[in-house]
């Protein structure tokens, strides 16, 4: 019963992290800015860092089931 919310949160975190990493990769490949109003390097590094953190947290939550 308690694993339902944990599974949902893990899946949501993992999907968001994967989507953020995919978005960053597409932006880098096409030359589009990753984040509006931020420097190119700062936006890219920040997006990659948070994408990896969210993906890792989601996978960690799913392994606890």
Steps between C-alpha positions, in 0.01 A plus 500: 500500500780741578693412185245663268603862564865399503467335160319802360762742636785283373349477154430874489853590610659255255288617208567867576875439530512304175293764321726778630810317379337436163394866471852617581649265242261619230572864582874440485472316170287768334685794654192634677540657844433260787371766739382846405689780672787281621843451353540209262747310717321572828161394362640182349691393809206577728254309281733200476561501875132519594403247233749250639390569859130453420565186296716356776247585769219342300696181441595488869135534603399223262764265639354538850176331395 
